[in-house]
Amino acid sequence: MRNVSKKVCVCCPACGKLHEKSMLAESEINCAKCGTKFIAIVRDGRVTTYEADLEEDDALLKAANWN
């Protein structure tokens, strides 16, 4: 049996607008609906978001250490 990965939805944490469907991603997103800036990480079927207004180094460090 083949292991099929499913895409998950990345939505704005402030307003819920759908931005992308992905199996694997590390994206910085600017919401067109509400203007919220956030970083989305998709790994192992889970979506994690961070505020993009953190210092860029802090956001990248969080992303690198996320397991």
CNS distance restraints for C-alpha pairs under 8 A (distance, minus, plus):
assign (resid   5 and name CA) (resid  23 and name CA) 6.88 0.50 0.50
assign (resid   5 and name CA) (resid  45 and name CA) 7.75 0.50 0.50
assign (resid   6 and name CA) (resid  23 and name CA) 6.34 0.50 0.50
assign (resid   6 and name CA) (resid  45 and name CA) 7.22 0.50 0.50
assign (resid   7 and name CA) (resid  21 and name CA) 5.74 0.50 0.50
assign (resid   7 and name CA) (resid  22 and name CA) 4.76 0.50 0.50
assign (resid   7 and name CA) (resid  23 and name CA) 4.54 0.50 0.50
assign (resid   7 and name CA) (resid  45 and name CA) 7.36 0.50 0.50
assign (resid   8 and name CA) (resid  21 and name CA) 5.38 0.50 0.50
assign (resid   8 and name CA) (resid  22 and name CA) 5.50 0.50 0.50
assign (resid   8 and name CA) (resid  23 and name CA) 6.21 0.50 0.50
assign (resid   8 and name CA) (resid  42 and name CA) 7.86 0.50 0.50
assign (resid   8 and name CA) (resid  45 and name CA) 6.46 0.50 0.50
assign (resid   8 and name CA) (resid  46 and name CA) 7.45 0.50 0.50
assign (resid   8 and name CA) (resid  47 and name CA) 7.52 0.50 0.50
assign (resid   9 and name CA) (resid  18 and name CA) 6.85 0.50 0.50
assign (resid   9 and name CA) (resid  19 and name CA) 7.55 0.50 0.50
assign (resid   9 and name CA) (resid  20 and name CA) 5.93 0.50 0.50
assign (resid   9 and name CA) (resid  21 and name CA) 4.51 0.50 0.50
assign (resid   9 and name CA) (resid  22 and name CA) 6.63 0.50 0.50
assign (resid   9 and name CA) (resid  47 and name CA) 7.89 0.50 0.50
assign (resid  10 and name CA) (resid  18 and name CA) 6.08 0.50 0.50
assign (resid  10 and name CA) (resid  19 and name CA) 5.67 0.50 0.50
assign (resid  10 and name CA) (resid  20 and name CA) 5.27 0.50 0.50
assign (resid  10 and name CA) (resid  21 and name CA) 6.10 0.50 0.50
assign (resid  10 and name CA) (resid  22 and name CA) 7.62 0.50 0.50
assign (resid  10 and name CA) (resid  40 and name CA) 7.13 0.50 0.50
assign (resid  10 and name CA) (resid  47 and name CA) 6.78 0.50 0.50
assign (resid  11 and name CA) (resid  16 and name CA) 5.23 0.50 0.50
assign (resid  11 and name CA) (resid  17 and name CA) 5.29 0.50 0.50
assign (resid  11 and name CA) (resid  18 and name CA) 4.36 0.50 0.50
assign (resid  11 and name CA) (resid  19 and name CA) 5.49 0.50 0.50
assign (resid  11 and name CA) (resid  20 and name CA) 7.29 0.50 0.50
assign (resid  12 and name CA) (resid  16 and name CA) 4.70 0.50 0.50
assign (resid  12 and name CA) (resid  17 and name CA) 5.28 0.50 0.50
assign (resid  12 and name CA) (resid  18 and name CA) 6.62 0.50 0.50
assign (resid  12 and name CA) (resid  19 and name CA) 7.12 0.50 0.50
assign (resid  12 and name CA) (resid  31 and name CA) 6.63 0.50 0.50
assign (resid  12 and name CA) (resid  36 and name CA) 7.53 0.50 0.50
assign (resid  12 and name CA) (resid  38 and name CA) 7.79 0.50 0.50
assign (resid  13 and name CA) (resid  49 and name CA) 7.54 0.50 0.50
assign (resid  14 and name CA) (resid  34 and name CA) 7.65 0.50 0.50
assign (resid  14 and name CA) (resid  36 and name CA) 6.99 0.50 0.50
assign (resid  15 and name CA) (resid  33 and name CA) 7.73 0.50 0.50
assign (resid  15 and name CA) (resid  34 and name CA) 6.74 0.50 0.50
assign (resid  17 and name CA) (resid  31 and name CA) 7.67 0.50 0.50
assign (resid  17 and name CA) (resid  33 and name CA) 7.17 0.50 0.50
assign (resid  19 and name CA) (resid  31 and name CA) 7.77 0.50 0.50
assign (resid  22 and name CA) (resid  42 and name CA) 7.17 0.50 0.50
assign (resid  23 and name CA) (resid  42 and name CA) 6.58 0.50 0.50
assign (resid  23 and name CA) (resid  43 and name CA) 6.99 0.50 0.50
assign (resid  23 and name CA) (resid  44 and name CA) 7.74 0.50 0.50
assign (resid  23 and name CA) (resid  45 and name CA) 6.70 0.50 0.50
assign (resid  24 and name CA) (resid  41 and name CA) 7.60 0.50 0.50
assign (resid  24 and name CA) (resid  42 and name CA) 4.96 0.50 0.50
assign (resid  24 and name CA) (resid  43 and name CA) 5.41 0.50 0.50
assign (resid  24 and name CA) (resid  44 and name CA) 7.75 0.50 0.50
assign (resid  25 and name CA) (resid  40 and name CA) 7.33 0.50 0.50
assign (resid  25 and name CA) (resid  41 and name CA) 5.50 0.50 0.50
assign (resid  25 and name CA) (resid  42 and name CA) 4.89 0.50 0.50
assign (resid  25 and name CA) (resid  43 and name CA) 7.10 0.50 0.50
assign (resid  26 and name CA) (resid  39 and name CA) 7.27 0.50 0.50
assign (resid  26 and name CA) (resid  40 and name CA) 5.81 0.50 0.50
assign (resid  26 and name CA) (resid  41 and name CA) 4.53 0.50 0.50
assign (resid  26 and name CA) (resid  42 and name CA) 6.51 0.50 0.50
assign (resid  27 and name CA) (resid  39 and name CA) 5.61 0.50 0.50
assign (resid  27 and name CA) (resid  40 and name CA) 5.26 0.50 0.50
assign (resid  27 and name CA) (resid  41 and name CA) 6.53 0.50 0.50
assign (resid  28 and name CA) (resid  37 and name CA) 7.35 0.50 0.50
assign (resid  28 and name CA) (resid  38 and name CA) 5.88 0.50 0.50
assign (resid  28 and name CA) (resid  39 and name CA) 4.37 0.50 0.50
assign (resid  28 and name CA) (resid  40 and name CA) 6.38 0.50 0.50
assign (resid  28 and name CA) (resid  52 and name CA) 7.30 0.50 0.50
assign (resid  29 and name CA) (resid  37 and name CA) 5.75 0.50 0.50
assign (resid  29 and name CA) (resid  38 and name CA) 5.41 0.50 0.50
assign (resid  29 and name CA) (resid  39 and name CA) 6.01 0.50 0.50
assign (resid  29 and name CA) (resid  40 and name CA) 7.31 0.50 0.50
assign (resid  30 and name CA) (resid  35 and name CA) 6.08 0.50 0.50
assign (resid  30 and name CA) (resid  36 and name CA) 5.88 0.50 0.50
assign (resid  30 and name CA) (resid  37 and name CA) 4.55 0.50 0.50
assign (resid  30 and name CA) (resid  38 and name CA) 6.63 0.50 0.50
assign (resid  31 and name CA) (resid  35 and name CA) 4.82 0.50 0.50
assign (resid  31 and name CA) (resid  36 and name CA) 5.26 0.50 0.50
assign (resid  31 and name CA) (resid  37 and name CA) 6.35 0.50 0.50
assign (resid  37 and name CA) (resid  51 and name CA) 6.55 0.50 0.50
assign (resid  37 and name CA) (resid  52 and name CA) 5.24 0.50 0.50
assign (resid  37 and name CA) (resid  53 and name CA) 6.96 0.50 0.50
assign (resid  38 and name CA) (resid  49 and name CA) 6.53 0.50 0.50
assign (resid  38 and name CA) (resid  50 and name CA) 5.62 0.50 0.50
assign (resid  38 and name CA) (resid  51 and name CA) 4.63 0.50 0.50
assign (resid  38 and name CA) (resid  52 and name CA) 4.37 0.50 0.50
assign (resid  38 and name CA) (resid  53 and name CA) 7.60 0.50 0.50
assign (resid  39 and name CA) (resid  49 and name CA) 5.43 0.50 0.50
assign (resid  39 and name CA) (resid  50 and name CA) 5.12 0.50 0.50
assign (resid  39 and name CA) (resid  51 and name CA) 6.32 0.50 0.50
assign (resid  39 and name CA) (resid  52 and name CA) 5.70 0.50 0.50
assign (resid  39 and name CA) (resid  59 and name CA) 7.94 0.50 0.50
assign (resid  40 and name CA) (resid  47 and name CA) 6.76 0.50 0.50
assign (resid  40 and name CA) (resid  48 and name CA) 5.74 0.50 0.50
assign (resid  40 and name CA) (resid  49 and name CA) 4.51 0.50 0.50
assign (resid  40 and name CA) (resid  50 and name CA) 6.67 0.50 0.50
assign (resid  41 and name CA) (resid  47 and name CA) 5.69 0.50 0.50
assign (resid  41 and name CA) (resid  48 and name CA) 5.21 0.50 0.50
assign (resid  41 and name CA) (resid  49 and name CA) 6.37 0.50 0.50
assign (resid  41 and name CA) (resid  63 and name CA) 7.41 0.50 0.50
assign (resid  42 and name CA) (resid  46 and name CA) 5.61 0.50 0.50
assign (resid  42 and name CA) (resid  47 and name CA) 4.62 0.50 0.50
assign (resid  42 and name CA) (resid  48 and name CA) 6.56 0.50 0.50
assign (resid  43 and name CA) (resid  47 and name CA) 6.78 0.50 0.50
assign (resid  50 and name CA) (resid  59 and name CA) 7.09 0.50 0.50
assign (resid  51 and name CA) (resid  59 and name CA) 7.77 0.50 0.50
assign (resid  52 and name CA) (resid  56 and name CA) 7.41 0.50 0.50
assign (resid  52 and name CA) (resid  59 and name CA) 6.96 0.50 0.50
assign (resid  54 and name CA) (resid  58 and name CA) 6.38 0.50 0.50
assign (resid  54 and name CA) (resid  59 and name CA) 6.05 0.50 0.50
assign (resid  55 and name CA) (resid  59 and name CA) 6.37 0.50 0.50
assign (resid  56 and name CA) (resid  60 and name CA) 6.14 0.50 0.50
assign (resid  57 and name CA) (resid  61 and name CA) 6.03 0.50 0.50
assign (resid  58 and name CA) (resid  62 and name CA) 6.23 0.50 0.50
assign (resid  59 and name CA) (resid  63 and name CA) 6.22 0.50 0.50
assign (resid  60 and name CA) (resid  64 and name CA) 6.06 0.50 0.50
assign (resid  61 and name CA) (resid  65 and name CA) 6.18 0.50 0.50
assign (resid  62 and name CA) (resid  66 and name CA) 6.08 0.50 0.50
